Amino acid sequence: MQGKVAIVTGAAGGIGEAVVRALGAKGAKVLGTGRNADKLAALKDRLTGSVAFEFVAVDATAQDAPARIVSGAVERFGRLDVLVNNAGSFNFGPVDQTTDAMLDEVLDISLRAPFRLCREALGHMGEGASILFIGSTWGLYGTPGGGAYSTVKAGQIGLMQTLAAEYGPRGVRANYVAPTVVRTEMTDAFWDLDFFRRTNHELTPLQRDCTAADIGNMVAFLASDEAGFVNGQTIAVDGGISTTRYLAPAAVGAVRQ
């Protein structure tokens, strides 16, 4: 990816930073976006000497966000090859408890904003370009309490597949990365709760946590020419939770009260 230019939304978060680092390790220059200028500036400081990184601080849902983000990449680095739609909302709950405000937040941040950004970016992308979505395994299967979050993650898959069909003929690939739970600032409050471990870790065959670096490495691979014939695919990075009926021995042998 030497010389290529990538946009990463939600760049200052745990997964976002891992994606930036993985793309940078392959030689890409990266424009990161997010709402918090201080966090993006701190990320730029951490990346000094390892990744060519600039940023645009903007709310992804703002009317002028797509133009500001794309022009920021093109003006600073001269081209655009990769778009990673990583920013999202972790607002979830049962459908009957999902308010219009909750629904609008998730739709605006996780579906409408990526759609508009893709639309803006496509005018600058050609042969060898790549559009990626960081979604969730919650977009692959039904999850109690998933509500608007699961709905939107599944919707991202539909958008990705449409992009793959529409723009594949001109050499622009689109793919979707579906992580299982990753310990970040967004999930830290839940991580050690018993229900969280039962519904995630005890259903996962691989006996370690998924890391942000695992996601970053997959994104960098899919964005690179090494994955040049991978298009329209949903790739789960989940230790097997979405395709097996694994249950941890401790859970199998648990005595019901």
N, C-alpha and C positions, 0 to 999 in steps of 0.2 A: 504493500500500500504506500510505498515511498512516493511522496509528492501529492498524494490524494488529500482531499479536504472533507472533513466530516462535521456535521452538526449533531450535538447531543443535548436533548432537552432534559431538564431536571438533573443537570450535570453535577451539582454540589451535593447530592444525596449519596448514600452508600453505594448503590448499584451504579448510579451515574458516574461517580468518580472512577469506579472500577472499569467501566466501559471506556472512559476517556483514556485511562492508563493503558488499557489493552490495545486500543486503536493507535495510540502514540507509540507503543512498543513496536508496532508494525510499520511505523514511519509516517503515519497520517498526521496532518495538522488538524486541530480541533477547535471549533467554536462551541462553547458551552452556553446554555441559557438557564435561567431560573428567575425567581422573583426577588431573591435576596442578593443584592450586590456585594455585601460584606462577605457572605459565604463563598461567592464566586471569586472574589479577590483573594480570599485565603486559599482557595483551591489553586489559583494561578501561582501563588507563592510556593505552594507545596510541589507544584509541577515544574518549577523553574529548573532548567538544565536537563529535563527528561522528555518533556512534551511541548511542542509548539502550540500554545493554548491562548486563546483570547475569549472574551465573553461579552454577552449582551444581557443585561438585567431587564427582564420584561415579564409581565404576567402573560402566560401562554394564551389566555382567553381574551386578551385585549384585541380590539379591532385591528390595530396596526401591527400586532405581534408578528404575523408571518412575514410581512415585508421587511420589518426591522431585523428579524433573525436571518433571513436569507441574504438580504443585502449586506448584513454584517459579515457573513462568511465570504461572500464574493468580493467585497471591497477590501477586506483584510488579507485574504489568501488567494484571490484571483479565480476561484472555481468552486464547484460543489460536486462531490462524488457520492457522499454517504449521508443519509438522514436517519438518526436513531431517535424514535419517538419513545422516550423513557418516562417523561413526567406523567404523573397520574394522581388520582385521589383514592385514598384507602377508606372511603366512607361506605360502610356496608351494613346490612341488617335485613330482617325478613321483609318480604314485599308489603305485607299489611302494616308494617311499621315504618315504611319508607315515605317520608314526606316529599312534597314537590320540590322543596328547597334542596333536600338531599339528592334527589334524582337529577335536578338541574345541575348541581355541582359536579356530579360524576360524569354526566353526559358532556358538559362543557369542557372539563379539563381533560378527560380521557378519550373522548371520541370526536367532538366537534373541533377542538384545537388541533389534534393530529391531522384530521381531514383537511383543514384549512392550510396547515403548514405543508402537507404533501402537495397540495394544489399549487402553492407558491413555489415550492422547490423544483417541481417537475420541469418548469421552464428552463432550468439551468442544468438538467441532468441528461446524460446521454449514455452511449455504449460503456459498459463496465460499472455503471452507477448502481447503488443499492439502497433500498429503503427497508428499515427494520423497525419492528414494534417490540417493546418489552411488555409482555402481557402477563399472564398468570395461568397456572393450571386450573384456576377457578373458571377460566373461560372454556375449558375442555370438558368439564363434567358438572353435573348438578351438585350444588353445595348448599345445605341448609344455612340460611342467613346470608347467602350471597347477594341477594337483592339486586340493586342497581350495579354494583361492582361486577358481579358475574355477567350480567347482561351486557355491559359495555365491553368487557374483555372478550366475550364471544363476538360482539360487533366489530371489534378490531380485526378479528380473523377474517370476517367478511370483507372488510376494507382492504386488507392485505392481499387476499386472493383476487379481488377485483383489480388492484394495481398490477399484480403479477400477470394477469391476462391482458390488460389494456396496454401496458407499457413494456412488457417482455419483448415484443417484436422490435423495439428500438434499443434493446440491450439493457434496460433498467430492471433489475431483479427486486422482488419484495418477499420478505420472510418474517416469521413471527417466532419470538423466543418466549417460551412459557416456563418461568421459574416456579419451583415450589417455594415455600416460605424461606426467606433469607433474613438473618438477623441484622437489622438496620435500625436506625432511629425510629422508623415508622412502626416496627414490629416489636421493639424491645420490651414494651410494657406488657406484652402478652406472653413472652417467650417461655418463661418458667412456670406458667400456670398449668395445672394438671390437665384441664380440658384441651389446651392448645397442644400439649405434647401427645395426648391420646389421639387427637384428630390429625396430627401431622407426623411426628417422629415415629410413633408406633405402627404407622401404616407404610413406612418407607423401608425397602429392603437394604439400601446402603446405610451403614451405621455411622454416619457422620453428618454434620450440618452442611447444607448447601451454602456456599460463600458467594459474596459479591464478585469475587474473582472468577468463579465458575461461570457466572453470567457474562462477565466482560470478555472472557476468552471465547465463548460461543459467538458473541456478537462480532468480535474481531474476525473470527474465522468466516462467518457468513458474509461479512462486508468485503472480504478479500477475494482476490482472483482464485484462491484455492477452492472456493465454493462457487466457481463461475457458472456451474450448471445447476445450482440449487435455486429454485424459484417457486414461489407459491406454497412454501412449506411451513408447517407449525412444528417447531422443535422443542420438546419438553426437556428442561434441565431440572430433573426432579427426583433422581435416585430411584425411579421406578414406581412412584406412588400412583401415577395415572394409568399404568398399564398392567398392574399386578393386583392380586388379592392378598398381598402379604399382610400378616399381622404378627407383631412381635411376640416371641414366646411368653413373655411375662403377661401380655394381654390375653393370649390364648388360655393360659392357665389361671387367670384371675378368677377368684371365687366371688360370685354375685352375692350381694347382701340382701 
